[in-house]
Amino acid sequence: MSDSKHLPTHLFLERAREFVEVANNTQSSLNMTMKRAIEHDPVEKNQVYDATNQPLADVSCKSGLVATNQKEYPLLVRLTCGSREKKLKCSSLVRADELDKFWQDYVAVLKGGMSNLVKTKKKKVKTKGKKAGVKK
């Protein structure tokens, strides 16, 4: 399942840790996107990619109108950090049976990077009906 342009999950998590550090130091944003990874087959012409001739190919599978596809698709996870000039990117394919472990490790990476966050103090707002020190 490992493609040359996608990192294995353990290397992806190491890069995610580096991206969190860079985002904290430079005060830039860290974005994660995910989607189902479908391999494009130019010979068989995947129905999911042919929206003109097969507009309900993906929707009908979800609704149960057509026999559901039992194939398990990997999850494509992308991580970007920074702005247009210096944007850092990495991606990984995660198999369905590895998702639980991946999310636990990813959450641990994010929690480790959030150690410098400080909780803001909120001021108490007094109501109009109760004023301090007013006697009747």
C-alpha positions as semicolon CSV with decimal commas, in nm:
position;residue;x (nm);y (nm);z (nm)
1;M;0,000;0,000;0,000
2;S;0,305;0,219;0,021
3;D;0,343;0,441;-0,285
4;S;0,667;0,624;-0,364
5;K;0,511;0,969;-0,314
6;H;0,340;0,879;0,017
7;L;0,526;0,827;0,342
8;P;0,477;0,521;0,563
9;T;0,265;0,601;0,868
10;H;0,553;0,602;1,120
11;L;0,753;0,850;0,908
12;F;0,438;1,059;0,853
13;L;0,392;1,087;1,230
14;E;0,755;1,194;1,273
15;R;0,707;1,462;1,008
16;A;0,382;1,566;1,179
17;R;0,576;1,620;1,502
18;E;0,824;1,841;1,310
19;F;0,538;2,034;1,146
20;V;0,378;2,100;1,486
21;E;0,708;2,241;1,615
22;V;0,746;2,461;1,306
23;A;0,386;2,583;1,337
24;N;0,441;2,670;1,705
25;N;0,768;2,855;1,638
26;T;0,649;3,050;1,333
27;Q;0,287;3,094;1,449
28;S;0,163;2,947;1,121
29;S;-0,131;2,719;1,064
30;L;-0,124;2,342;1,040
31;N;-0,386;2,184;0,813
32;M;-0,480;1,821;0,780
33;T;-0,706;1,685;0,507
34;M;-0,821;1,332;0,449
35;K;-1,016;1,147;0,186
36;R;-1,073;0,799;0,053
37;A;-0,791;0,697;-0,179
38;I;-0,914;0,547;-0,504
39;E;-0,664;0,417;-0,753
40;H;-0,745;0,546;-1,099
41;D;-0,767;0,268;-1,357
42;P;-0,751;0,414;-1,711
43;V;-0,838;0,077;-1,869
44;E;-1,148;-0,012;-1,668
45;K;-1,258;0,352;-1,625
46;N;-1,364;0,376;-1,261
47;Q;-1,729;0,474;-1,224
48;V;-1,644;0,712;-0,941
49;Y;-1,432;0,925;-1,177
50;D;-1,690;0,928;-1,458
51;A;-1,937;1,183;-1,318
52;T;-2,081;1,263;-1,663
53;N;-2,196;0,912;-1,754
54;Q;-2,229;0,773;-1,398
55;P;-2,345;1,066;-1,178
56;L;-2,482;0,841;-0,901
57;A;-2,195;0,591;-0,885
58;D;-2,069;0,693;-0,542
59;V;-2,400;0,819;-0,402
60;S;-2,589;0,503;-0,495
61;C;-2,341;0,287;-0,305
62;K;-2,411;0,487;0,010
63;S;-2,788;0,481;-0,033
64;G;-2,810;0,106;-0,094
65;L;-2,967;0,134;-0,440
66;V;-2,686;-0,067;-0,597
67;A;-2,506;-0,366;-0,453
68;T;-2,250;-0,219;-0,218
69;N;-1,883;-0,251;-0,292
70;Q;-1,711;-0,462;-0,029
71;K;-1,364;-0,333;-0,116
72;E;-1,183;-0,147;0,162
73;Y;-1,018;0,174;0,053
74;P;-0,717;0,328;0,227
75;L;-0,740;0,675;0,378
76;L;-0,523;0,943;0,219
77;V;-0,403;1,181;0,492
78;R;-0,231;1,507;0,394
79;L;-0,059;1,753;0,624
80;T;0,046;2,106;0,526
81;C;0,217;2,371;0,731
82;G;0,302;2,730;0,646
83;S;0,213;2,978;0,379
84;R;0,252;2,987;0,004
85;E;0,618;3,083;0,005
86;K;0,740;2,813;0,243
87;K;0,472;2,547;0,253
88;L;0,571;2,210;0,398
89;K;0,373;1,908;0,278
90;C;0,356;1,537;0,343
91;S;0,102;1,261;0,289
92;S;0,042;0,902;0,385
93;L;-0,192;0,616;0,299
94;V;-0,345;0,448;0,603
95;R;-0,513;0,109;0,568
96;A;-0,851;0,056;0,731
97;D;-0,721;-0,198;0,982
98;E;-0,449;0,047;1,100
99;L;-0,677;0,349;1,154
100;D;-0,728;0,313;1,530
101;K;-0,356;0,296;1,604
102;F;-0,286;0,579;1,360
103;W;-0,540;0,813;1,528
104;Q;-0,408;0,734;1,875
105;D;-0,052;0,811;1,765
106;Y;-0,161;1,127;1,577
107;V;-0,353;1,259;1,879
108;A;-0,045;1,194;2,096
109;V;0,165;1,401;1,853
110;L;-0,085;1,689;1,862
111;K;-0,114;1,682;2,241
112;G;0,265;1,684;2,272
113;G;0,282;1,995;2,053
114;M;0,020;2,182;2,254
115;S;0,217;2,201;2,576
116;N;0,284;2,576;2,537
117;L;-0,082;2,674;2,523
118;V;-0,198;2,901;2,802
119;K;-0,560;2,917;2,909
120;T;-0,695;3,271;2,883
121;K;-0,854;3,428;3,190
122;K;-1,211;3,539;3,144
123;K;-1,345;3,842;3,329
124;K;-1,657;3,791;3,535
125;V;-1,947;3,997;3,407
126;K;-2,183;4,144;3,666
127;T;-2,552;4,150;3,592
128;K;-2,735;4,483;3,574
129;G;-2,983;4,402;3,849
130;K;-2,723;4,333;4,115
131;K;-2,482;4,614;4,182
132;A;-2,226;4,582;4,457
133;G;-2,262;4,818;4,751
134;V;-2,607;4,962;4,672
135;K;-2,844;4,988;4,969
136;K;-3,218;5,046;4,955
